Amino acid sequence: MKYAYHLHPEADKDLSNAYAWYENNKLGLGQKFIDAVLEKIETIAAWPELYGSKRKGY
């Protein structure tokens, strides 16, 4: 079962800022960063049991 997810507005802002920083350093690098982050989020949403939790229920 694949879980739905949404980013907290602060996390979304951080991602946007990181994208801009990487993109300012090298054209295209910001998009590579975003692609990598979204790929990892999709993996976690699809197979959350692959990753441990620090506290029960989280």
mmCIF file of the N, C-alpha and C atoms, coordinates in Angstrom:
data_MODEL
# 
_entry.id   MODEL 
# 
loop_
_atom_site.group_PDB 
_atom_site.id 
_atom_site.type_symbol 
_atom_site.label_atom_id 
_atom_site.label_alt_id 
_atom_site.label_comp_id 
_atom_site.label_asym_id 
_atom_site.label_entity_id 
_atom_site.label_seq_id 
_atom_site.pdbx_PDB_ins_code 
_atom_site.Cartn_x 
_atom_site.Cartn_y 
_atom_site.Cartn_z 
_atom_site.occupancy 
_atom_site.B_iso_or_equiv 
_atom_site.pdbx_formal_charge 
_atom_site.auth_seq_id 
_atom_site.auth_comp_id 
_atom_site.auth_asym_id 
_atom_site.auth_atom_id 
_atom_site.pdbx_PDB_model_num 
ATOM 1   N N  . MET A 1 1  ? 0.835  -1.177 0.000   1.00 0.00 ? 1  MET A N  1 
ATOM 2   C CA . MET A 1 1  ? 0.000  0.000  0.000   1.00 0.00 ? 1  MET A CA 1 
ATOM 3   C C  . MET A 1 1  ? 0.882  1.244  0.000   1.00 0.00 ? 1  MET A C  1 
ATOM 4   N N  . LYS A 1 2  ? 0.604  2.152  -0.891  1.00 0.00 ? 2  LYS A N  1 
ATOM 5   C CA . LYS A 1 2  ? 1.352  3.400  -0.947  1.00 0.00 ? 2  LYS A CA 1 
ATOM 6   C C  . LYS A 1 2  ? 0.616  4.460  -0.150  1.00 0.00 ? 2  LYS A C  1 
ATOM 7   N N  . TYR A 1 3  ? 1.334  5.124  0.741   1.00 0.00 ? 3  TYR A N  1 
ATOM 8   C CA . TYR A 1 3  ? 0.757  6.161  1.576   1.00 0.00 ? 3  TYR A CA 1 
ATOM 9   C C  . TYR A 1 3  ? 0.789  7.506  0.860   1.00 0.00 ? 3  TYR A C  1 
ATOM 10  N N  . ALA A 1 4  ? -0.198 8.319  1.139   1.00 0.00 ? 4  ALA A N  1 
ATOM 11  C CA . ALA A 1 4  ? -0.197 9.698  0.654   1.00 0.00 ? 4  ALA A CA 1 
ATOM 12  C C  . ALA A 1 4  ? 0.668  10.527 1.603   1.00 0.00 ? 4  ALA A C  1 
ATOM 13  N N  . TYR A 1 5  ? 1.180  11.596 1.110   1.00 0.00 ? 5  TYR A N  1 
ATOM 14  C CA . TYR A 1 5  ? 1.996  12.465 1.952   1.00 0.00 ? 5  TYR A CA 1 
ATOM 15  C C  . TYR A 1 5  ? 1.769  13.917 1.541   1.00 0.00 ? 5  TYR A C  1 
ATOM 16  N N  . HIS A 1 6  ? 2.097  14.805 2.431   1.00 0.00 ? 6  HIS A N  1 
ATOM 17  C CA . HIS A 1 6  ? 2.124  16.227 2.106   1.00 0.00 ? 6  HIS A CA 1 
ATOM 18  C C  . HIS A 1 6  ? 3.257  16.843 2.913   1.00 0.00 ? 6  HIS A C  1 
ATOM 19  N N  . LEU A 1 7  ? 3.832  17.869 2.364   1.00 0.00 ? 7  LEU A N  1 
ATOM 20  C CA . LEU A 1 7  ? 4.926  18.552 3.035   1.00 0.00 ? 7  LEU A CA 1 
ATOM 21  C C  . LEU A 1 7  ? 4.381  19.696 3.879   1.00 0.00 ? 7  LEU A C  1 
ATOM 22  N N  . HIS A 1 8  ? 4.921  19.825 5.054   1.00 0.00 ? 8  HIS A N  1 
ATOM 23  C CA . HIS A 1 8  ? 4.595  20.957 5.909   1.00 0.00 ? 8  HIS A CA 1 
ATOM 24  C C  . HIS A 1 8  ? 5.031  22.225 5.167   1.00 0.00 ? 8  HIS A C  1 
ATOM 25  N N  . PRO A 1 9  ? 4.301  23.325 5.299   1.00 0.00 ? 9  PRO A N  1 
ATOM 26  C CA . PRO A 1 9  ? 4.682  24.555 4.592   1.00 0.00 ? 9  PRO A CA 1 
ATOM 27  C C  . PRO A 1 9  ? 6.129  24.990 4.845   1.00 0.00 ? 9  PRO A C  1 
ATOM 28  N N  . GLU A 1 10 ? 6.621  24.786 6.062   1.00 0.00 ? 10 GLU A N  1 
ATOM 29  C CA . GLU A 1 10 ? 8.021  25.147 6.353   1.00 0.00 ? 10 GLU A CA 1 
ATOM 30  C C  . GLU A 1 10 ? 8.999  24.240 5.596   1.00 0.00 ? 10 GLU A C  1 
ATOM 31  N N  . ALA A 1 11 ? 8.658  22.954 5.500   1.00 0.00 ? 11 ALA A N  1 
ATOM 32  C CA . ALA A 1 11 ? 9.507  22.029 4.748   1.00 0.00 ? 11 ALA A CA 1 
ATOM 33  C C  . ALA A 1 11 ? 9.495  22.388 3.273   1.00 0.00 ? 11 ALA A C  1 
ATOM 34  N N  . ASP A 1 12 ? 8.334  22.758 2.761   1.00 0.00 ? 12 ASP A N  1 
ATOM 35  C CA . ASP A 1 12 ? 8.226  23.170 1.364   1.00 0.00 ? 12 ASP A CA 1 
ATOM 36  C C  . ASP A 1 12 ? 9.068  24.420 1.110   1.00 0.00 ? 12 ASP A C  1 
ATOM 37  N N  . LYS A 1 13 ? 9.034  25.345 2.050   1.00 0.00 ? 13 LYS A N  1 
ATOM 38  C CA . LYS A 1 13 ? 9.852  26.566 1.945   1.00 0.00 ? 13 LYS A CA 1 
ATOM 39  C C  . LYS A 1 13 ? 11.339 26.222 1.959   1.00 0.00 ? 13 LYS A C  1 
ATOM 40  N N  . ASP A 1 14 ? 11.736 25.313 2.852   1.00 0.00 ? 14 ASP A N  1 
ATOM 41  C CA . ASP A 1 14 ? 13.139 24.885 2.910   1.00 0.00 ? 14 ASP A CA 1 
ATOM 42  C C  . ASP A 1 14 ? 13.577 24.248 1.590   1.00 0.00 ? 14 ASP A C  1 
ATOM 43  N N  . LEU A 1 15 ? 12.710 23.412 1.013   1.00 0.00 ? 15 LEU A N  1 
ATOM 44  C CA . LEU A 1 15 ? 13.039 22.791 -0.272  1.00 0.00 ? 15 LEU A CA 1 
ATOM 45  C C  . LEU A 1 15 ? 13.202 23.838 -1.365  1.00 0.00 ? 15 LEU A C  1 
ATOM 46  N N  . SER A 1 16 ? 12.335 24.811 -1.378  1.00 0.00 ? 16 SER A N  1 
ATOM 47  C CA . SER A 1 16 ? 12.433 25.885 -2.372  1.00 0.00 ? 16 SER A CA 1 
ATOM 48  C C  . SER A 1 16 ? 13.731 26.666 -2.210  1.00 0.00 ? 16 SER A C  1 
ATOM 49  N N  . ASN A 1 17 ? 14.080 26.965 -0.970  1.00 0.00 ? 17 ASN A N  1 
ATOM 50  C CA . ASN A 1 17 ? 15.334 27.682 -0.709  1.00 0.00 ? 17 ASN A CA 1 
ATOM 51  C C  . ASN A 1 17 ? 16.544 26.850 -1.115  1.00 0.00 ? 17 ASN A C  1 
ATOM 52  N N  . ALA A 1 18 ? 16.501 25.556 -0.824  1.00 0.00 ? 18 ALA A N  1 
ATOM 53  C CA . ALA A 1 18 ? 17.613 24.680 -1.197  1.00 0.00 ? 18 ALA A CA 1 
ATOM 54  C C  . ALA A 1 18 ? 17.720 24.581 -2.716  1.00 0.00 ? 18 ALA A C  1 
ATOM 55  N N  . TYR A 1 19 ? 16.571 24.467 -3.388  1.00 0.00 ? 19 TYR A N  1 
ATOM 56  C CA . TYR A 1 19 ? 16.559 24.438 -4.849  1.00 0.00 ? 19 TYR A CA 1 
ATOM 57  C C  . TYR A 1 19 ? 17.253 25.682 -5.405  1.00 0.00 ? 19 TYR A C  1 
ATOM 58  N N  . ALA A 1 20 ? 16.864 26.845 -4.909  1.00 0.00 ? 20 ALA A N  1 
ATOM 59  C CA . ALA A 1 20 ? 17.446 28.104 -5.387  1.00 0.00 ? 20 ALA A CA 1 
ATOM 60  C C  . ALA A 1 20 ? 18.949 28.149 -5.138  1.00 0.00 ? 20 ALA A C  1 
ATOM 61  N N  . TRP A 1 21 ? 19.382 27.695 -3.964  1.00 0.00 ? 21 TRP A N  1 
ATOM 62  C CA . TRP A 1 21 ? 20.810 27.708 -3.645  1.00 0.00 ? 21 TRP A CA 1 
ATOM 63  C C  . TRP A 1 21 ? 21.599 26.825 -4.610  1.00 0.00 ? 21 TRP A C  1 
ATOM 64  N N  . TYR A 1 22 ? 21.114 25.576 -4.818  1.00 0.00 ? 22 TYR A N  1 
ATOM 65  C CA . TYR A 1 22 ? 21.796 24.671 -5.737  1.00 0.00 ? 22 TYR A CA 1 
ATOM 66  C C  . TYR A 1 22 ? 21.765 25.206 -7.158  1.00 0.00 ? 22 TYR A C  1 
ATOM 67  N N  . GLU A 1 23 ? 20.636 25.753 -7.571  1.00 0.00 ? 23 GLU A N  1 
ATOM 68  C CA . GLU A 1 23 ? 20.495 26.261 -8.933  1.00 0.00 ? 23 GLU A CA 1 
ATOM 69  C C  . GLU A 1 23 ? 21.417 27.464 -9.169  1.00 0.00 ? 23 GLU A C  1 
ATOM 70  N N  . ASN A 1 24 ? 21.606 28.279 -8.137  1.00 0.00 ? 24 ASN A N  1 
ATOM 71  C CA . ASN A 1 24 ? 22.521 29.423 -8.252  1.00 0.00 ? 24 ASN A CA 1 
ATOM 72  C C  . ASN A 1 24 ? 23.973 28.987 -8.362  1.00 0.00 ? 24 ASN A C  1 
ATOM 73  N N  . ASN A 1 25 ? 24.296 27.830 -7.817  1.00 0.00 ? 25 ASN A N  1 
ATOM 74  C CA . ASN A 1 25 ? 25.665 27.331 -7.886  1.00 0.00 ? 25 ASN A CA 1 
ATOM 75  C C  . ASN A 1 25 ? 25.968 26.647 -9.205  1.00 0.00 ? 25 ASN A C  1 
ATOM 76  N N  . LYS A 1 26 ? 24.981 25.949 -9.757  1.00 0.00 ? 26 LYS A N  1 
ATOM 77  C CA . LYS A 1 26 ? 25.168 25.287 -11.045 1.00 0.00 ? 26 LYS A CA 1 
ATOM 78  C C  . LYS A 1 26 ? 23.804 25.044 -11.675 1.00 0.00 ? 26 LYS A C  1 
ATOM 79  N N  . LEU A 1 27 ? 23.628 25.548 -12.865 1.00 0.00 ? 27 LEU A N  1 
ATOM 80  C CA . LEU A 1 27 ? 22.358 25.414 -13.567 1.00 0.00 ? 27 LEU A CA 1 
ATOM 81  C C  . LEU A 1 27 ? 21.986 23.935 -13.707 1.00 0.00 ? 27 LEU A C  1 
ATOM 82  N N  . GLY A 1 28 ? 20.782 23.586 -13.307 1.00 0.00 ? 28 GLY A N  1 
ATOM 83  C CA . GLY A 1 28 ? 20.305 22.209 -13.379 1.00 0.00 ? 28 GLY A CA 1 
ATOM 84  C C  . GLY A 1 28 ? 20.497 21.421 -12.103 1.00 0.00 ? 28 GLY A C  1 
ATOM 85  N N  . LEU A 1 29 ? 21.378 21.878 -11.228 1.00 0.00 ? 29 LEU A N  1 
ATOM 86  C CA . LEU A 1 29 ? 21.655 21.149 -9.991  1.00 0.00 ? 29 LEU A CA 1 
ATOM 87  C C  . LEU A 1 29 ? 20.468 21.218 -9.026  1.00 0.00 ? 29 LEU A C  1 
ATOM 88  N N  . GLY A 1 30 ? 19.759 22.327 -9.037  1.00 0.00 ? 30 GLY A N  1 
ATOM 89  C CA . GLY A 1 30 ? 18.574 22.454 -8.191  1.00 0.00 ? 30 GLY A CA 1 
ATOM 90  C C  . GLY A 1 30 ? 17.517 21.425 -8.546  1.00 0.00 ? 30 GLY A C  1 
ATOM 91  N N  . GLN A 1 31 ? 17.313 21.218 -9.840  1.00 0.00 ? 31 GLN A N  1 
ATOM 92  C CA . GLN A 1 31 ? 16.322 20.226 -10.265 1.00 0.00 ? 31 GLN A CA 1 
ATOM 93  C C  . GLN A 1 31 ? 16.765 18.815 -9.898  1.00 0.00 ? 31 GLN A C  1 
ATOM 94  N N  . LYS A 1 32 ? 18.060 18.534 -10.014 1.00 0.00 ? 32 LYS A N  1 
ATOM 95  C CA . LYS A 1 32 ? 18.573 17.217 -9.605  1.00 0.00 ? 32 LYS A CA 1 
ATOM 96  C C  . LYS A 1 32 ? 18.318 16.998 -8.113  1.00 0.00 ? 32 LYS A C  1 
ATOM 97  N N  . PHE A 1 33 ? 18.523 18.051 -7.332  1.00 0.00 ? 33 PHE A N  1 
ATOM 98  C CA . PHE A 1 33 ? 18.280 17.966 -5.888  1.00 0.00 ? 33 PHE A CA 1 
ATOM 99  C C  . PHE A 1 33 ? 16.809 17.656 -5.604  1.00 0.00 ? 33 PHE A C  1 
ATOM 100 N N  . ILE A 1 34 ? 15.902 18.424 -6.216  1.00 0.00 ? 34 ILE A N  1 
ATOM 101 C CA . ILE A 1 34 ? 14.475 18.211 -6.011  1.00 0.00 ? 34 ILE A CA 1 
ATOM 102 C C  . ILE A 1 34 ? 14.069 16.808 -6.443  1.00 0.00 ? 34 ILE A C  1 
ATOM 103 N N  . ASP A 1 35 ? 14.579 16.365 -7.590  1.00 0.00 ? 35 ASP A N  1 
ATOM 104 C CA . ASP A 1 35 ? 14.263 15.018 -8.077  1.00 0.00 ? 35 ASP A CA 1 
ATOM 105 C C  . ASP A 1 35 ? 14.699 13.952 -7.079  1.00 0.00 ? 35 ASP A C  1 
ATOM 106 N N  . ALA A 1 36 ? 15.892 14.115 -6.500  1.00 0.00 ? 36 ALA A N  1 
ATOM 107 C CA . ALA A 1 36 ? 16.400 13.142 -5.532  1.00 0.00 ? 36 ALA A CA 1 
ATOM 108 C C  . ALA A 1 36 ? 15.553 13.131 -4.261  1.00 0.00 ? 36 ALA A C  1 
ATOM 109 N N  . VAL A 1 37 ? 15.173 14.307 -3.777  1.00 0.00 ? 37 VAL A N  1 
ATOM 110 C CA . VAL A 1 37 ? 14.351 14.394 -2.569  1.00 0.00 ? 37 VAL A CA 1 
ATOM 111 C C  . VAL A 1 37 ? 12.986 13.753 -2.812  1.00 0.00 ? 37 VAL A C  1 
ATOM 112 N N  . LEU A 1 38 ? 12.348 14.087 -3.931  1.00 0.00 ? 38 LEU A N  1 
ATOM 113 C CA . LEU A 1 38 ? 11.023 13.533 -4.224  1.00 0.00 ? 38 LEU A CA 1 
ATOM 114 C C  . LEU A 1 38 ? 11.082 12.027 -4.458  1.00 0.00 ? 38 LEU A C  1 
ATOM 115 N N  . GLU A 1 39 ? 12.160 11.557 -5.059  1.00 0.00 ? 39 GLU A N  1 
ATOM 116 C CA . GLU A 1 39 ? 12.317 10.109 -5.251  1.00 0.00 ? 39 GLU A CA 1 
ATOM 117 C C  . GLU A 1 39 ? 12.389 9.395  -3.902  1.00 0.00 ? 39 GLU A C  1 
ATOM 118 N N  . LYS A 1 40 ? 13.124 9.970  -2.965  1.00 0.00 ? 40 LYS A N  1 
ATOM 119 C CA . LYS A 1 40 ? 13.240 9.363  -1.635  1.00 0.00 ? 40 LYS A CA 1 
ATOM 120 C C  . LYS A 1 40 ? 11.901 9.404  -0.900  1.00 0.00 ? 40 LYS A C  1 
ATOM 121 N N  . ILE A 1 41 ? 11.183 10.514 -0.998  1.00 0.00 ? 41 ILE A N  1 
ATOM 122 C CA . ILE A 1 41 ? 9.871  10.607 -0.363  1.00 0.00 ? 41 ILE A CA 1 
ATOM 123 C C  . ILE A 1 41 ? 8.926  9.561  -0.945  1.00 0.00 ? 41 ILE A C  1 
ATOM 124 N N  . GLU A 1 42 ? 8.946  9.396  -2.257  1.00 0.00 ? 42 GLU A N  1 
ATOM 125 C CA . GLU A 1 42 ? 8.095  8.392  -2.906  1.00 0.00 ? 42 GLU A CA 1 
ATOM 126 C C  . GLU A 1 42 ? 8.452  6.983  -2.432  1.00 0.00 ? 42 GLU A C  1 
ATOM 127 N N  . THR A 1 43 ? 9.737  6.716  -2.260  1.00 0.00 ? 43 THR A N  1 
ATOM 128 C CA . THR A 1 43 ? 10.177 5.411  -1.766  1.00 0.00 ? 43 THR A CA 1 
ATOM 129 C C  . THR A 1 43 ? 9.665  5.173  -0.353  1.00 0.00 ? 43 THR A C  1 
ATOM 130 N N  . ILE A 1 44 ? 9.783  6.171  0.492   1.00 0.00 ? 44 ILE A N  1 
ATOM 131 C CA . ILE A 1 44 ? 9.295  6.053  1.871   1.00 0.00 ? 44 ILE A CA 1 
ATOM 132 C C  . ILE A 1 44 ? 7.783  5.847  1.888   1.00 0.00 ? 44 ILE A C  1 
ATOM 133 N N  . ALA A 1 45 ? 7.058  6.569  1.037   1.00 0.00 ? 45 ALA A N  1 
ATOM 134 C CA . ALA A 1 45 ? 5.599  6.428  0.982   1.00 0.00 ? 45 ALA A CA 1 
ATOM 135 C C  . ALA A 1 45 ? 5.190  5.042  0.503   1.00 0.00 ? 45 ALA A C  1 
ATOM 136 N N  . ALA A 1 46 ? 5.975  4.468  -0.391  1.00 0.00 ? 46 ALA A N  1 
ATOM 137 C CA . ALA A 1 46 ? 5.648  3.147  -0.936  1.00 0.00 ? 46 ALA A CA 1 
ATOM 138 C C  . ALA A 1 46 ? 6.061  2.012  0.006   1.00 0.00 ? 46 ALA A C  1 
ATOM 139 N N  . TRP A 1 47 ? 7.193  2.166  0.684   1.00 0.00 ? 47 TRP A N  1 
ATOM 140 C CA . TRP A 1 47 ? 7.721  1.106  1.547   1.00 0.00 ? 47 TRP A CA 1 
ATOM 141 C C  . TRP A 1 47 ? 8.219  1.668  2.876   1.00 0.00 ? 47 TRP A C  1 
ATOM 142 N N  . PRO A 1 48 ? 7.320  2.192  3.706   1.00 0.00 ? 48 PRO A N  1 
ATOM 143 C CA . PRO A 1 48 ? 7.763  2.808  4.962   1.00 0.00 ? 48 PRO A CA 1 
ATOM 144 C C  . PRO A 1 48 ? 8.400  1.818  5.933   1.00 0.00 ? 48 PRO A C  1 
ATOM 145 N N  . GLU A 1 49 ? 8.070  0.542  5.799   1.00 0.00 ? 49 GLU A N  1 
ATOM 146 C CA . GLU A 1 49 ? 8.637  -0.453 6.713   1.00 0.00 ? 49 GLU A CA 1 
ATOM 147 C C  . GLU A 1 49 ? 10.127 -0.678 6.488   1.00 0.00 ? 49 GLU A C  1 
ATOM 148 N N  . LEU A 1 50 ? 10.677 -0.151 5.402   1.00 0.00 ? 50 LEU A N  1 
ATOM 149 C CA . LEU A 1 50 ? 12.116 -0.268 5.165   1.00 0.00 ? 50 LEU A CA 1 
ATOM 150 C C  . LEU A 1 50 ? 12.928 0.581  6.139   1.00 0.00 ? 50 LEU A C  1 
ATOM 151 N N  . TYR A 1 51 ? 12.271 1.542  6.749   1.00 0.00 ? 51 TYR A N  1 
ATOM 152 C CA . TYR A 1 51 ? 12.959 2.495  7.610   1.00 0.00 ? 51 TYR A CA 1 
ATOM 153 C C  . TYR A 1 51 ? 12.486 2.343  9.043   1.00 0.00 ? 51 TYR A C  1 
ATOM 154 N N  . GLY A 1 52 ? 13.405 2.444  9.959   1.00 0.00 ? 52 GLY A N  1 
ATOM 155 C CA . GLY A 1 52 ? 13.075 2.330  11.378  1.00 0.00 ? 52 GLY A CA 1 
ATOM 156 C C  . GLY A 1 52 ? 12.384 3.569  11.890  1.00 0.00 ? 52 GLY A C  1 
ATOM 157 N N  . SER A 1 53 ? 11.835 3.460  13.076  1.00 0.00 ? 53 SER A N  1 
ATOM 158 C CA . SER A 1 53 ? 11.239 4.628  13.723  1.00 0.00 ? 53 SER A CA 1 
ATOM 159 C C  . SER A 1 53 ? 11.932 4.853  15.054  1.00 0.00 ? 53 SER A C  1 
ATOM 160 N N  . LYS A 1 54 ? 12.010 6.095  15.440  1.00 0.00 ? 54 LYS A N  1 
ATOM 161 C CA . LYS A 1 54 ? 12.650 6.426  16.712  1.00 0.00 ? 54 LYS A CA 1 
ATOM 162 C C  . LYS A 1 54 ? 11.699 6.237  17.878  1.00 0.00 ? 54 LYS A C  1 
ATOM 163 N N  . ARG A 1 55 ? 10.410 6.494  17.616  1.00 0.00 ? 55 ARG A N  1 
ATOM 164 C CA . ARG A 1 55 ? 9.392  6.302  18.651  1.00 0.00 ? 55 ARG A CA 1 
ATOM 165 C C  . ARG A 1 55 ? 8.231  5.549  18.050  1.00 0.00 ? 55 ARG A C  1 
ATOM 166 N N  . LYS A 1 56 ? 7.587  4.798  18.871  1.00 0.00 ? 56 LYS A N  1 
ATOM 167 C CA . LYS A 1 56 ? 6.450  4.028  18.405  1.00 0.00 ? 56 LYS A CA 1 
ATOM 168 C C  . LYS A 1 56 ? 5.391  4.936  17.784  1.00 0.00 ? 56 LYS A C  1 
ATOM 169 N N  . GLY A 1 57 ? 4.944  4.592  16.601  1.00 0.00 ? 57 GLY A N  1 
ATOM 170 C CA . GLY A 1 57 ? 3.902  5.370  15.954  1.00 0.00 ? 57 GLY A CA 1 
ATOM 171 C C  . GLY A 1 57 ? 4.401  6.497  15.066  1.00 0.00 ? 57 GLY A C  1 
ATOM 172 N N  . TYR A 1 58 ? 5.695  6.703  14.998  1.00 0.00 ? 58 TYR A N  1 
ATOM 173 C CA . TYR A 1 58 ? 6.247  7.790  14.172  1.00 0.00 ? 58 TYR A CA 1 
ATOM 174 C C  . TYR A 1 58 ? 7.178  7.214  13.136  1.00 0.00 ? 58 TYR A C  1 
# 
